[in-house]
Amino acid sequence: GLAVPFFWFFGVHGGLIVGSVAGAFLIPNTAANAALYHAGKLSVAQGAHVITNEFYNNFINLTGSGITIGLVIFTVWFAKSQQMKA
Protein backbone atom coordinates (compact mmCIF):
# COMPACT_ATOMS: atom_id res chain seq x y z
CA GLY A 1 0.00 0.00 0.00
CA LEU A 2 1.68 3.09 1.28
CA ALA A 3 5.28 1.95 1.65
CA VAL A 4 6.33 2.78 -1.92
CA PRO A 5 5.06 6.39 -1.87
CA PHE A 6 6.47 6.78 1.66
CA PHE A 7 9.98 6.02 0.44
CA TRP A 8 9.52 8.19 -2.65
CA PHE A 9 8.60 11.11 -0.38
CA PHE A 10 12.08 10.90 1.14
CA GLY A 11 13.76 10.62 -2.26
CA VAL A 12 14.44 6.90 -2.11
CA HIS A 13 13.31 4.58 -4.95
CA GLY A 14 10.35 3.01 -3.17
CA GLY A 15 9.79 0.25 -5.71
CA LEU A 16 13.31 -1.06 -5.33
CA ILE A 17 13.18 -1.02 -1.54
CA VAL A 18 9.76 -2.63 -1.18
CA GLY A 19 10.35 -5.01 -4.11
CA SER A 20 13.60 -6.31 -2.65
CA VAL A 21 12.00 -6.95 0.73
CA ALA A 22 8.91 -8.55 -0.82
CA GLY A 23 11.09 -10.60 -3.18
CA ALA A 24 12.95 -12.12 -0.25
CA PHE A 25 9.67 -13.64 0.90
CA LEU A 26 8.09 -14.38 -2.49
CA ILE A 27 10.94 -15.87 -4.54
CA PRO A 28 10.95 -19.04 -2.39
CA ASN A 29 7.26 -19.46 -3.31
CA THR A 30 8.21 -19.30 -6.97
CA ALA A 31 10.93 -21.91 -6.44
CA ALA A 32 8.50 -24.19 -4.61
CA ASN A 33 6.01 -23.85 -7.47
CA ALA A 34 8.76 -24.72 -9.97
CA ALA A 35 9.56 -27.88 -8.03
CA LEU A 36 5.88 -28.83 -7.97
CA TYR A 37 5.62 -28.15 -11.70
CA HIS A 38 8.59 -30.40 -12.48
CA ALA A 39 7.06 -33.11 -10.31
CA GLY A 40 3.76 -32.77 -12.21
CA LYS A 41 1.88 -31.68 -9.08
CA LEU A 42 1.38 -27.96 -9.61
CA SER A 43 -1.98 -27.24 -8.01
CA VAL A 44 -3.13 -25.36 -4.96
CA ALA A 45 -4.42 -28.64 -3.55
CA GLN A 46 -0.86 -30.00 -3.76
CA GLY A 47 0.56 -26.97 -1.94
CA ALA A 48 1.27 -24.54 -4.77
CA HIS A 49 1.56 -20.87 -3.82
CA VAL A 50 -0.63 -18.27 -5.51
CA ILE A 51 1.28 -15.29 -4.14
CA THR A 52 4.71 -15.36 -5.81
CA ASN A 53 7.19 -12.75 -6.95
CA GLU A 54 5.59 -12.79 -10.39
CA PHE A 55 2.16 -12.19 -8.82
CA TYR A 56 3.60 -9.17 -7.00
CA ASN A 57 5.15 -7.77 -10.18
CA ASN A 58 2.06 -8.29 -12.34
CA PHE A 59 -0.81 -7.42 -10.00
CA ILE A 60 0.44 -5.47 -6.99
CA ASN A 61 3.20 -3.35 -8.51
CA LEU A 62 1.28 -3.09 -11.78
CA THR A 63 1.71 0.58 -12.59
CA GLY A 64 5.25 1.03 -11.36
CA SER A 65 6.75 2.88 -8.48
CA GLY A 66 5.32 6.23 -9.49
CA ILE A 67 1.76 4.91 -9.31
CA THR A 68 1.16 6.23 -12.81
CA ILE A 69 -2.41 4.95 -13.06
CA GLY A 70 -3.50 7.49 -10.44
CA LEU A 71 -2.07 10.30 -12.54
CA VAL A 72 -3.91 9.02 -15.62
CA ILE A 73 -7.24 8.78 -13.77
CA PHE A 74 -6.78 12.24 -12.25
CA THR A 75 -5.92 13.71 -15.64
CA VAL A 76 -8.91 12.16 -17.40
CA TRP A 77 -11.46 13.17 -14.75
CA PHE A 78 -10.21 16.47 -13.40
CA ALA A 79 -8.14 18.11 -16.15
CA LYS A 80 -9.57 21.34 -17.51
CA SER A 81 -7.65 21.01 -20.77
CA GLN A 82 -9.43 19.09 -23.53
CA GLN A 83 -6.00 18.06 -24.85
CA MET A 84 -5.15 16.36 -21.54
CA LYS A 85 -8.54 14.65 -21.39
CA ALA A 86 -7.99 13.20 -24.85
N, C-alpha and C positions, 0 to 999 in steps of 0.2 A: 503494500500500500503506500505508505508515506515515507519509507526509508530512502528511496531513490531521490525524490525531490528534496528531502532533508539534506542529503549530502551535496546535491547540486547547489543549494542555498549557500553552503560554505565554500563553494568553488572546487569541490572534489567530484570526480566522475562517478556519480551515484550508481550507474548501471554496472560499472566494473566492480565496485565494492560489493554491492548486494549480490551480483551474479557470481562472484567468486565464493562468497560465503554460502549461497544457495547451492552452487555447484558441488561444494564439498559434501553436501548431504544428498544431492540428487544423482550424481554420477554413479555411486554404488548401485542405485536402483536400476540404472541403465545397464550396468554390467550384469546384474542379476537377471534382468530380462533377456539379455543376450545369451546367457547360459541356459535359461529355460527354452529359448528359441532353438538353440542348437540341440537340445535334448528332445525337441518336438513336444514340449509341454507348455508353450506360451499361452496361458490363459489366467485370468484373475482367480479362477477356482484353484489353479495349481500354484498360486502365490505370486503371480506377476504384479508388478507395480504400475499403477496408472500415472502417478506423479513422478516424472523423470526429468532430467535436465532438458531434454527436448521439449517436454510439455511446458516447462517454465519458459523456454525461449519462444515457443510458438503461440502460447495462449496468455501467459502472465506478462511477459516483457514484450508484448506484441508490437507496440508502437515506438519502441526505443526509449532511451533514457530521458529524452526531452519531452516525453508524453505528447507527441505531435498530434495525436487524434483530438485532444482537447482544444488545441489551437485551431484545427480545421473546423470543429463543431462551433466554436466561438465565432470564427470568421463567417461561417455560413449563416448563422442565426442573428448575430448582433452587428455585423459590419454595415456601415452606412453607405459604403461605396458599392455600386452595382458591379464594378469590375472584380472586387474581392468576393462578392457573393457568387459570381460566375465561376 
